[in-house]
Every structure is written in C-alpha cells, then in structure tokens.
Amino acid sequence: MRFSRRVFGRLAASSALTGTVLSGLERMALGQTANVAKRLLVFFTPNGTIHQYWRPTGEGTAFDFASGSILEPLQPHKSDILVCDGIDFKATANHEPGMRAMLTGNGTVAHIGGGASVDQFLASTFGGGSPFPSLELGVLTSAWGANSQTRMCYSAPGSYVPPDDDPASVHARLTEKLAPASSAPSTADTRRKKVLELVAAELDVLKPALGGAESQKIDAHLDAISQLQSTLSQSGLCGSIDNVPALNSQVNDNFPAVTSTQLDLLTTALACGMTRVASIQLSHTVGPPVFTWLGLAEGHHSLSHKGNEDVPGMLQYVAAERWFAEQFASLIQRLKATPDMEFGGSLFDTTLVVWAQEMGDGRLHDCVSVPFVLAGAPSIVDLGKYKLFGGAPHQKLLVSICHALGLDNMTFGDPSHGTGPLSGVLL
C-alpha cells in the first residue's frame, strides 16, 4: 500500500513540528514499519532439563510430542512454536555461569551489547518511548537476594536489573503510570489524535482511486485508526488496571497463584503500551520451590539431579517441568486472546516470545543442547517446527533475536564462537 506524497509530507511535518513519538500505525503511514516483531518477551524456567523427556519426536514440521513428555502441554500450540535443540553455551558450564551467559552471550564492555543482556540492549535501543523501557517480573526470586544465581537481566557486566516478584508492587507501578480517567488529555495524545485525524481524512480521499484489494486494505487501516482514536480518548491505551488478589508472594504454596497473576499483569502491560521489552522469571537457577500443588515434596533443584536409576524421581521432575510448559502455553493463549491496539492483530502476532533456560542436562551441570522454545511473531519466526542446530553457539540465537526486532548487528556478546544470526530461526 502506498500513501500520497501529500499524506506523507503532512504526517512527517506534523511529527517533526510536534516532536511526537509516532505509533506503529503512524510509522506505517510514513513507510517506517518493516516486517519485524514489535516486542520481546522472555520467559525463564530454571535448572535445565532431561533431554529424553524434553525432545519431540520427528523433525521439521513432522514432529510431535510423546505422551507424558515435558513439552506435551504445548500440543495445542504446535503450529505456534519453534522448538530449538542443539544450541550450546560455548566455554560455559554449571548453574551460575549459565545464568550469566544465557541472555548476555558472555559479553563484555568491548562487545556488541556492552555486557548487557539482550533484553536490556533492545530496551536501550527502542524502549525510551514507553513508560517502562523494560519490565522485569519474577516469581519467588527475592529470597536469596541479588546475585549471579538469581538474576538474568544485566544493564552492564555485574549490574543486575532485578525482577519484581510481588504482584501488588507490579500493579502499583503500572497503575502509577496511568493518567486518571477524568484528567485532561495529554499533549502527546492531543497531537496523536490530530495526526490520526489527518491520516484518516487523506485515506478517505485516496480510497475511491484504488482497486478492490487495495480499497479493502484502506478499510482495514481506517478501522485500525478508528480503534486507536477511541483508545486515545480513554486516557492513553488503558484507563485502569484491575486490582490483583491479596496473596503473600513469598510463600512457596502461592507459586501458581503468583505466576498466574504476574502473567496477567505482564499481558496487560504489553497491551496497554507500558513497555515493549519484558521478562518473567519463574524462580532462578538452583531454585528451591517445591511443587506441593502437584503433590511433590522435594525441591525442583533436587529433582533436577535424579539419575536414570531413579525413574520415580525423574518422573516427578518431569511433572514439574510439564507444569512450567503449561504456564508457557497459558502465556501463548493470553497473547493470542489480547488485541494489539497499537499495531493491529493480537499481541501474539507482534511479540517475539523466548522460553529460555540456563543449562542443558541439569544432572551433568553442562550448557550443552540448552533448550529454547520460541513463539509469537508468526510473520518473522519459522514456527511450527522442531529444529536441531548441531551445537551452534547461543550468541547466534541472540543475534537472531535482535534481527527479529529490526536491528542489524552481526554479533552479540562474545563473538569468538561465531557471528551472524542462527540460520533457520527467522523467515
């Protein structure tokens, strides 16, 4: 679809004169939107895996999840995910080093990223126009304090970006950024409305000169503009955020309730334009939660070390890991069900979701074949497949994540193990 020079010129001039940060719809009118994901969401679970219970059967599109396997809860979303196997953290082993390397690629100040984690690198690149450049949520991440076992987000080497594991605190922070519904429209909203009114008027003029297919596109864009105008009249993208249930976020048995509430808050924050970079960290490496709600009595970290000779113990660990997979499936469903009021479609359509872990086989304390599952951004990511990457360095995956969000850096973190994106991840 093309816009007239008059539309382009007036829209560009309006932005330049007012200093307005353009929305996705406005950038589309200026021809500034590429086929890239608009948001990044990192979902973390700890202590590695047991590959024989994690790996799907088959390969490529001809894959499936064995009955009782860890990823089986993702079956309803099989076409929505890319299961990545055979990605290694080079020159890295054990819990803490894996936790440090997972999102930083073992970068230093001399490397692309400057030693920051990929989420913070992306937040520093395009997060400044949001109320929160990035938003970090956690579940039972506070008890052991801030250290390299409990933190995965870094603004620089050794500088942690802590997750907030108290839903009440997260709710208060989000609510504070929302203007009262009765307040006068902000200057930015007023400017945005004028820009959208201009674009809508010009599209109405342009529509009669177009054919059927292009005319339908115009109608779709006019509908999107109307929706965005409506949300702006309601004090930003959201007028209020529902209260969260009262619960003690530091109690082990509240882990499921806290997780569900945090996922709700995270989805709301994305939908309301509060951030474009977010993460949720379910516990941390060597994490001690006991999955009592599944009838288990031994901690997750302890279960992650059950050997092949202890089949009952391994199956308890698999049950806990399946619960994590259920939470990831729930996140996918939330994103699919939530409209993206800024860019159109659903949040799933516009968000790259990365399920990351810090180790491969937790029993071996290695970082070989570290499991990753990608979801979302279906026009960007080669979803619906199980792929083996043959020991590729995970720095290449981090580069692919950057490329999915529109950057063109060819390295991220330590480049000594390989450069460029991981072939086969993006379309």
Backbone torsions as a table, in degrees:
resi	resn	phi	psi	omega
1	MET	NA	137.4	179.4
2	ARG	-116.3	148.2	174.1
3	PHE	-107.0	149.7	178.5
4	SER	-64.2	157.1	176.8
5	ARG	-58.9	-33.1	-179.7
6	ARG	-65.7	-43.7	176.6
7	VAL	-60.6	-48.9	-177.8
8	PHE	-59.3	-47.2	-176.3
9	GLY	-65.3	-43.5	-178.9
10	ARG	-68.1	-40.5	-179.6
11	LEU	-65.9	-44.8	179.1
12	ALA	-63.3	-42.6	-179.8
13	ALA	-64.4	-40.7	178.9
14	SER	-60.2	-43.6	179.3
15	SER	-64.5	-44.1	-177.4
16	ALA	-64.9	-39.7	-176.3
17	LEU	-73.8	-36.3	-174.7
18	THR	-92.5	-18.4	-176.1
19	GLY	73.7	18.2	-177.9
20	THR	-68.3	137.6	170.2
21	VAL	-79.8	117.3	-173.0
22	LEU	-71.7	141.6	173.2
23	SER	-76.1	174.0	177.6
24	GLY	-60.8	-39.4	179.7
25	LEU	-64.7	-41.3	179.7
26	GLU	-67.9	-39.1	178.1
27	ARG	-66.2	-32.9	176.1
28	MET	-59.7	-43.9	179.8
29	ALA	-62.7	-30.9	178.4
30	LEU	-86.3	1.4	-179.3
31	GLY	73.8	22.5	-174.1
32	GLN	-99.8	0.9	-179.4
33	THR	-96.2	123.4	172.6
34	ALA	-97.2	174.9	178.8
35	ASN	-81.8	77.8	-177.3
36	VAL	-132.5	157.5	173.1
37	ALA	-68.6	148.7	-177.5
38	LYS	-99.1	-14.9	-177.2
39	ARG	-144.7	156.7	173.1
40	LEU	-122.5	133.8	176.3
41	LEU	-132.5	119.4	179.1
42	VAL	-103.1	129.4	179.4
43	PHE	-117.1	121.3	-175.0
44	PHE	-118.6	137.1	167.8
45	THR	-132.7	150.1	-167.3
46	PRO	-100.0	169.8	163.9
47	ASN	76.0	21.9	172.2
48	GLY	70.7	-153.5	-175.6
49	THR	-150.8	179.8	166.4
50	ILE	-117.2	107.9	-167.8
51	HIS	-58.2	-35.1	-176.8
52	GLN	-64.7	-23.7	176.9
53	TYR	-98.7	-11.7	-177.9
54	TRP	-95.5	-39.8	-171.4
55	ARG	-66.7	134.3	170.9
56	PRO	-68.7	167.3	171.3
57	THR	-92.4	158.2	-179.7
58	GLY	75.3	-160.3	-177.0
59	GLU	-164.6	161.5	-178.8
60	GLY	60.7	-137.6	177.0
61	THR	-77.3	-18.7	-178.5
62	ALA	-90.8	59.8	179.4
63	PHE	-123.8	162.8	178.6
64	ASP	-153.5	169.1	179.3
65	PHE	-107.4	124.7	179.3
66	ALA	-64.5	148.8	177.6
67	SER	-59.5	128.0	179.4
68	GLY	84.9	-0.3	-177.8
69	SER	-77.1	165.9	-175.1
70	ILE	-62.1	-42.1	-174.9
71	LEU	-88.7	0.8	-178.2
72	GLU	-55.3	-35.0	177.7
73	PRO	-60.4	-12.5	178.2
74	LEU	-88.0	1.6	-177.7
75	GLN	-51.4	-43.4	179.6
76	PRO	-64.1	-17.5	-178.1
77	HIS	-114.0	25.2	-176.5
78	LYS	-55.6	-38.4	-179.2
79	SER	-80.3	-4.9	-175.5
80	ASP	-103.4	3.6	-173.4
81	ILE	-131.0	157.6	169.4
82	LEU	-121.1	112.2	179.1
83	VAL	-87.9	119.4	-174.7
84	CYS	-107.8	119.6	-179.9
85	ASP	-120.6	152.9	175.7
86	GLY	79.1	32.2	175.0
87	ILE	-107.5	124.9	-174.6
88	ASP	-110.3	146.0	166.4
89	PHE	-90.6	100.4	-175.4
90	LYS	-66.2	143.0	178.0
91	ALA	54.3	34.6	-177.5
92	THR	-141.7	136.8	176.8
93	ALA	-153.6	152.8	174.1
94	ASN	86.4	171.8	-170.7
95	HIS	-60.2	-63.7	-173.3
96	GLU	-63.5	-47.3	177.7
97	PRO	-59.7	-37.7	177.7
98	GLY	-64.8	-40.4	178.5
99	MET	-63.0	-41.1	179.5
100	ARG	-68.2	-39.0	-173.1
101	ALA	-80.2	-26.6	-166.6
102	MET	-49.6	-50.7	-177.6
103	LEU	-107.0	-10.4	-179.1
104	THR	-96.3	-18.0	-175.0
105	GLY	63.3	25.3	-177.8
106	ASN	56.8	35.1	-179.2
107	GLY	-76.7	155.9	173.7
108	THR	-119.7	-179.9	179.5
109	VAL	-62.3	-19.6	-178.1
110	ALA	-85.2	-8.0	-175.2
111	HIS	-103.4	163.2	171.9
112	ILE	-58.3	128.5	-174.3
113	GLY	103.7	-22.5	177.2
114	GLY	62.3	21.9	-178.7
115	GLY	88.8	-1.5	176.3
116	ALA	-77.3	162.0	172.0
117	SER	-76.5	157.7	-172.8
118	VAL	-62.1	-32.7	178.1
119	ASP	-64.5	-42.1	-179.5
120	GLN	-72.5	-32.6	174.9
121	PHE	-62.0	-44.9	179.0
122	LEU	-68.8	-37.9	178.4
123	ALA	-62.8	-38.3	179.3
124	SER	-70.1	-21.0	-178.1
125	THR	-83.4	-44.6	-176.0
126	PHE	-137.2	12.3	-177.0
127	GLY	-87.6	-6.6	-173.0
128	GLY	-67.3	-20.3	-179.9
129	GLY	-84.6	0.5	-177.5
130	SER	-105.9	154.9	175.4
131	PRO	-54.9	-36.6	174.4
132	PHE	-120.6	112.4	175.4
133	PRO	-53.2	-35.3	172.3
134	SER	-150.9	157.6	-178.5
135	LEU	-134.6	120.6	-176.7
136	GLU	-113.2	119.6	177.6
137	LEU	-115.3	154.1	-179.4
138	GLY	-141.4	170.4	172.4
139	VAL	-136.6	116.1	-176.7
140	LEU	51.4	56.7	178.0
141	THR	-113.7	4.7	-173.0
142	SER	-98.6	-28.6	-166.6
143	ALA	-58.5	-33.6	-177.3
144	TRP	-96.4	7.5	178.5
145	GLY	74.8	-169.8	-177.7
146	ALA	-97.5	113.6	177.2
147	ASN	-157.2	179.1	-174.7
148	SER	-71.3	-9.8	172.7
149	GLN	-83.1	-30.5	-169.7
150	THR	-104.7	-4.9	-175.0
151	ARG	-123.7	140.7	178.7
152	MET	-122.0	-13.3	-178.5
153	CYS	-104.8	130.9	-176.5
154	TYR	-130.8	133.5	172.0
155	SER	-86.3	-19.6	178.2
156	ALA	-167.0	168.3	179.7
157	PRO	-54.4	123.7	178.1
158	GLY	79.5	-2.3	-179.0
159	SER	-104.2	103.1	-175.6
160	TYR	-78.5	146.5	168.5
161	VAL	-110.2	102.6	-168.1
162	PRO	-75.0	142.9	172.8
163	PRO	-80.1	145.8	176.4
164	ASP	-94.1	112.7	-175.8
165	ASP	-102.9	18.6	177.7
166	ASP	-115.4	106.9	-178.3
167	PRO	-55.5	-34.9	178.6
168	ALA	-62.7	-40.1	177.5
169	SER	-65.8	-44.3	179.1
170	VAL	-60.7	-45.4	179.3
171	HIS	-58.4	-45.1	-179.4
172	ALA	-63.4	-40.1	179.8
173	ARG	-65.4	-41.1	179.4
174	LEU	-68.2	-44.9	-178.1
175	THR	-62.2	-36.8	-179.2
176	GLU	-60.5	-29.4	-178.1
177	LYS	-82.8	-10.0	-179.7
178	LEU	-90.3	131.1	176.4
179	ALA	-71.7	144.7	176.7
180	PRO	-56.2	141.9	-176.5
181	ALA	-58.3	-28.9	-177.3
182	SER	-86.9	-4.9	-176.6
183	SER	-74.0	159.3	178.6
184	ALA	-68.9	150.1	179.0
185	PRO	-58.3	144.4	178.2
186	SER	-71.1	160.4	177.8
187	THR	-59.3	-40.5	-180.0
188	ALA	-62.8	-42.7	179.5
189	ASP	-64.6	-39.8	178.7
190	THR	-61.1	-43.2	178.8
191	ARG	-65.0	-42.3	180.0
192	ARG	-61.1	-42.7	-179.8
193	LYS	-59.3	-42.4	-180.0
194	LYS	-62.9	-41.6	178.8
195	VAL	-63.4	-44.4	-178.7
196	LEU	-66.3	-38.0	176.8
197	GLU	-61.8	-40.9	179.2
198	LEU	-63.5	-46.8	-179.5
199	VAL	-62.0	-43.4	-179.4
200	ALA	-61.9	-42.7	-179.8
201	ALA	-64.3	-42.1	-179.5
202	GLU	-68.2	-37.1	178.0
203	LEU	-65.9	-36.9	176.7
204	ASP	-61.0	-37.8	178.8
205	VAL	-71.0	-37.8	-175.8
206	LEU	-73.3	-32.1	-170.7
207	LYS	-55.8	-45.5	-177.0
208	PRO	-61.6	-20.7	-177.5
209	ALA	-86.5	-1.6	-174.2
210	LEU	-105.1	159.9	175.7
211	GLY	-76.5	-178.0	-175.0
212	GLY	-59.0	-51.6	-176.8
213	ALA	-63.7	-46.3	180.0
214	GLU	-67.1	-33.6	177.7
215	SER	-64.6	-37.2	177.3
216	GLN	-65.3	-37.0	176.5
217	LYS	-62.8	-41.5	177.8
218	ILE	-59.6	-44.0	178.3
219	ASP	-58.7	-42.8	179.8
220	ALA	-63.0	-41.8	179.6
221	HIS	-68.1	-36.9	177.0
222	LEU	-64.5	-38.8	176.4
223	ASP	-62.8	-42.3	179.4
224	ALA	-63.9	-40.8	178.7
225	ILE	-63.0	-43.3	179.3
226	SER	-60.2	-42.4	179.9
227	GLN	-64.8	-42.7	-179.0
228	LEU	-67.7	-38.3	175.9
229	GLN	-60.4	-40.4	-179.7
230	SER	-64.3	-43.6	-178.8
231	THR	-68.1	-34.2	178.3
232	LEU	-65.7	-29.2	179.8
233	SER	-75.4	-6.5	-179.4
234	GLN	-107.1	37.0	177.8
235	SER	61.9	72.5	179.4
236	GLY	81.4	-158.0	-178.2
237	LEU	-82.5	-19.8	179.8
238	CYS	-141.0	137.0	178.4
239	GLY	-85.4	-29.0	-179.2
240	SER	-160.2	164.6	176.7
241	ILE	-124.6	128.5	-177.8
242	ASP	-56.2	147.0	176.4
243	ASN	-65.2	155.0	179.9
244	VAL	-98.9	154.1	178.5
245	PRO	-65.9	148.1	177.7
246	ALA	-76.4	118.3	177.2
247	LEU	-156.7	153.3	178.1
248	ASN	-84.5	110.7	-172.8
249	SER	-72.2	-9.8	-176.6
250	GLN	-101.8	7.9	179.4
251	VAL	-94.6	128.1	-175.8
252	ASN	-52.1	-46.5	-173.8
253	ASP	-69.5	-12.1	177.5
254	ASN	-88.8	3.8	-177.6
255	PHE	-51.7	-48.2	179.7
256	PRO	-63.1	-42.6	-178.5
257	ALA	-66.5	-40.0	178.6
258	VAL	-66.0	-42.5	179.0
259	THR	-58.9	-48.3	-179.1
260	SER	-61.6	-43.5	-179.5
261	THR	-65.5	-42.4	179.1
262	GLN	-63.8	-39.5	177.1
263	LEU	-63.3	-38.9	176.5
264	ASP	-62.5	-46.9	-179.0
265	LEU	-64.1	-39.7	-180.0
266	LEU	-63.5	-44.8	179.1
267	THR	-63.0	-42.3	178.5
268	THR	-62.8	-42.7	-180.0
269	ALA	-60.5	-41.6	178.0
270	LEU	-67.1	-44.4	-177.9
271	ALA	-64.3	-32.3	-177.0
272	CYS	-89.9	7.8	177.9
273	GLY	69.6	24.4	-178.3
274	MET	-76.4	-24.8	-179.7
275	THR	-160.1	160.2	173.5
276	ARG	-116.2	-4.1	178.9
277	VAL	-132.9	122.4	-176.2
278	ALA	-144.9	160.0	176.4
279	SER	-148.5	152.8	172.1
280	ILE	-133.8	126.8	-172.8
281	GLN	-115.6	108.9	179.1
282	LEU	-87.7	99.0	-174.6
283	SER	64.9	-148.6	-175.4
284	HIS	-160.5	171.6	-179.5
285	THR	-59.1	145.0	-171.4
286	VAL	61.0	19.6	-176.6
287	GLY	-59.6	137.1	-174.0
288	PRO	-96.1	3.5	-175.9
289	PRO	-52.5	141.7	175.8
290	VAL	-107.3	123.8	-175.6
291	PHE	-81.0	65.9	-177.5
292	THR	-62.4	-31.3	-179.2
293	TRP	-66.9	-12.5	174.0
294	LEU	-103.4	5.6	-178.8
295	GLY	82.1	16.1	-179.6
296	LEU	-92.4	149.9	-178.1
297	ALA	-119.6	-3.5	-178.2
298	GLU	-112.4	143.8	-175.9
299	GLY	-65.3	155.3	-176.5
300	HIS	-59.5	-44.3	-178.9
301	HIS	-63.4	-43.1	179.1
302	SER	-61.7	-43.0	179.5
303	LEU	-64.3	-29.9	-177.5
304	SER	-67.4	-9.5	-179.6
305	HIS	-106.0	12.0	178.9
306	LYS	-69.5	126.4	-178.8
307	GLY	-83.3	173.5	-177.8
308	ASN	-62.0	-22.0	-179.9
309	GLU	-76.8	-14.9	-179.9
310	ASP	-110.7	73.6	-176.8
311	VAL	-61.3	-43.9	177.8
312	PRO	-57.9	-41.0	178.8
313	GLY	-65.0	-42.2	178.4
314	MET	-62.1	-40.0	-178.4
315	LEU	-68.6	-29.8	173.0
316	GLN	-65.7	-41.2	177.0
317	TYR	-63.3	-42.8	178.3
318	VAL	-59.8	-40.3	178.5
319	ALA	-60.9	-41.9	177.8
320	ALA	-65.1	-41.6	179.8
321	GLU	-67.2	-35.7	175.9
322	ARG	-63.1	-35.0	177.1
323	TRP	-63.9	-41.4	175.1
324	PHE	-59.6	-43.0	178.8
325	ALA	-62.1	-36.0	176.9
326	GLU	-63.1	-37.0	178.7
327	GLN	-68.4	-37.0	177.2
328	PHE	-66.2	-41.4	177.0
329	ALA	-62.5	-38.9	178.3
330	SER	-64.5	-38.3	176.9
331	LEU	-63.5	-45.3	177.2
332	ILE	-56.6	-45.5	-178.3
333	GLN	-64.0	-41.1	177.5
334	ARG	-58.6	-46.2	-178.2
335	LEU	-65.2	-38.5	178.4
336	LYS	-65.1	-34.1	-174.6
337	ALA	-85.1	-5.4	-173.9
338	THR	-109.3	118.9	178.8
339	PRO	-64.4	144.0	171.6
340	ASP	-91.3	102.2	-173.4
341	MET	-75.4	-12.2	-179.5
342	GLU	-96.4	-44.8	-173.0
343	PHE	-109.1	-6.1	-179.2
344	GLY	90.2	163.8	-176.5
345	GLY	72.2	-151.2	177.4
346	SER	-109.1	168.4	175.4
347	LEU	-61.1	-31.6	177.4
348	PHE	-62.4	-37.9	-178.5
349	ASP	-64.9	-29.4	-170.2
350	THR	-113.5	1.8	-175.6
351	THR	-118.2	128.3	170.6
352	LEU	-86.2	121.3	-178.7
353	VAL	-110.4	129.3	-178.2
354	VAL	-122.6	115.0	171.2
355	TRP	-88.9	112.5	-174.7
356	ALA	-115.6	149.3	172.7
357	GLN	-135.5	162.9	-170.7
358	GLU	-100.5	-6.6	-179.4
359	MET	-144.7	165.4	172.4
360	GLY	-86.4	-103.8	175.9
361	ASP	-82.5	110.4	-177.4
362	GLY	-62.5	-24.5	-179.4
363	ARG	-72.0	-25.8	-179.6
364	LEU	-96.5	-5.4	-176.9
365	HIS	53.3	39.0	179.0
366	ASP	-112.9	170.1	178.2
367	CYS	-121.5	45.3	-179.8
368	VAL	-106.6	135.9	-176.1
369	SER	50.9	53.8	177.8
370	VAL	-69.7	128.5	-175.6
371	PRO	-74.7	132.2	172.4
372	PHE	-131.6	142.1	171.8
373	VAL	-130.2	126.3	176.3
374	LEU	-104.7	150.3	178.0
375	ALA	-149.5	166.7	176.7
376	GLY	79.3	178.0	-179.8
377	ALA	47.3	57.4	-173.2
378	PRO	-64.6	-18.3	176.1
379	SER	-85.4	-2.8	-177.1
380	ILE	-115.0	-41.9	-171.9
381	VAL	-101.1	142.8	-179.1
382	ASP	-81.2	77.9	-173.5
383	LEU	-79.6	170.8	177.3
384	GLY	77.3	26.3	-176.0
385	LYS	-141.1	156.8	168.5
386	TYR	-115.6	119.8	-174.4
387	LYS	-124.6	141.4	175.4
388	LEU	-105.0	128.7	-173.1
389	PHE	-108.7	8.1	167.2
390	GLY	58.8	38.8	177.0
391	GLY	82.9	20.4	179.2
392	ALA	-62.2	144.5	178.2
393	PRO	-69.4	140.9	-175.0
394	HIS	-71.8	-14.0	173.6
395	GLN	-58.1	-33.5	179.3
396	LYS	-67.9	-34.6	174.5
397	LEU	-65.4	-40.5	178.4
398	LEU	-63.4	-36.0	174.8
399	VAL	-63.7	-43.2	178.3
400	SER	-60.0	-38.7	177.2
401	ILE	-61.2	-43.4	177.1
402	CYS	-61.5	-43.7	-179.3
403	HIS	-64.9	-36.5	178.6
404	ALA	-60.9	-29.5	179.1
405	LEU	-92.3	6.8	171.9
406	GLY	100.9	2.6	178.2
407	LEU	-86.8	167.8	-177.6
408	ASP	-127.7	16.7	177.7
409	ASN	-63.1	140.3	-178.2
410	MET	-98.3	-3.8	173.5
411	THR	-138.7	158.7	168.8
412	PHE	-151.1	129.4	-174.6
413	GLY	74.0	-151.4	-177.8
414	ASP	-69.5	115.0	-176.3
415	PRO	-86.9	1.4	-172.3
416	SER	-68.8	-17.8	-178.2
417	HIS	-97.1	-3.8	179.2
418	GLY	150.7	152.2	179.5
419	THR	-125.7	166.3	179.8
420	GLY	85.1	171.3	179.9
421	PRO	-75.1	167.1	177.1
422	LEU	-83.8	110.3	-177.1
423	SER	-61.0	133.4	177.6
424	GLY	101.0	-3.1	179.2
425	VAL	-89.3	-47.9	-176.8
426	LEU	-101.7	152.3	178.0
427	LEU	-72.5	NA	NA
